[in-house]
Amino acid sequence: MSNDSKKTNNDEMLPEYDFSKGVKGKYADRLAEGTNLVFLQPDVAKEFPDSQSVNEALRSYLKSRKSKPGREIA
């Protein structure tokens, strides 16, 4: 941000922001297509620092379920 930029302490939009031709939710469908948001309880979230660790744990769990004989996965 440059030193020339206007700083305001209120919630008003600056005049240079023009959203008159904006479309609400234009990209919402695109975002939702590739997203499956899951909220973890705080005690569970403490064990997983990021989404990669959650995915690894879930894949490991699913793999262990598939390898048990006589167990059908719905």
C-alpha positions as CSV (number, residue, x, y, z in Angstrom):
1,M,0.0,0.0,0.0
2,S,1.5,3.4,-0.9
3,N,1.9,6.3,1.4
4,D,-0.4,8.3,-0.9
5,S,-3.4,6.1,-0.2
6,K,-6.2,7.5,1.8
7,K,-6.7,6.1,5.3
8,T,-10.1,6.2,6.9
9,N,-11.3,5.1,10.3
10,N,-14.9,4.7,9.3
11,D,-16.8,1.9,7.5
12,E,-17.6,4.0,4.4
13,M,-16.4,2.9,1.0
14,L,-13.9,5.1,-0.7
15,P,-15.1,6.9,-3.9
16,E,-12.7,5.1,-6.1
17,Y,-14.3,1.7,-5.4
18,D,-17.1,1.2,-7.9
19,F,-19.1,-2.0,-7.5
20,S,-22.1,-0.7,-9.5
21,K,-21.6,-3.4,-12.2
22,G,-20.7,-6.1,-9.6
23,V,-22.6,-9.4,-9.6
24,K,-23.4,-10.9,-6.2
25,G,-22.3,-14.5,-5.9
26,K,-20.8,-14.6,-9.4
27,Y,-18.2,-17.2,-8.4
28,A,-20.0,-18.9,-5.5
29,D,-21.0,-22.0,-7.6
30,R,-17.5,-22.5,-8.8
31,L,-16.2,-22.4,-5.3
32,A,-18.8,-24.7,-3.9
33,E,-18.2,-27.3,-6.7
34,G,-14.7,-28.2,-5.4
35,T,-15.3,-27.6,-1.7
36,N,-16.6,-29.9,1.1
37,L,-16.3,-27.8,4.2
38,V,-16.3,-29.7,7.5
39,F,-16.0,-28.1,10.9
40,L,-14.0,-30.0,13.5
41,Q,-14.6,-29.9,17.2
42,P,-11.8,-28.0,19.0
43,D,-10.4,-31.2,20.7
44,V,-10.1,-32.9,17.3
45,A,-8.8,-29.8,15.5
46,K,-5.9,-29.6,18.0
47,E,-4.6,-32.9,16.6
48,F,-4.6,-31.7,13.0
49,P,-2.5,-28.7,12.1
50,D,-3.8,-28.5,8.5
51,S,-6.1,-30.0,5.9
52,Q,-3.4,-32.3,4.6
53,S,-3.1,-34.0,7.9
54,V,-6.8,-34.5,8.1
55,N,-6.9,-36.0,4.6
56,E,-4.0,-38.3,5.4
57,A,-5.7,-39.6,8.5
58,L,-9.0,-40.1,6.7
59,R,-7.4,-42.0,3.8
60,S,-5.5,-44.2,6.3
61,Y,-8.8,-44.9,8.1
62,L,-10.6,-45.7,4.9
63,K,-7.8,-48.0,3.7
64,S,-7.9,-49.9,7.0
65,R,-11.6,-50.4,6.7
66,K,-11.3,-51.7,3.1
67,S,-8.6,-54.2,4.1
68,K,-10.7,-56.0,6.7
69,P,-12.3,-59.1,5.3
70,G,-16.1,-59.4,5.5
71,R,-16.5,-55.7,5.9
72,E,-18.7,-54.0,3.3
73,I,-18.3,-50.2,2.8
74,A,-21.5,-48.3,1.9
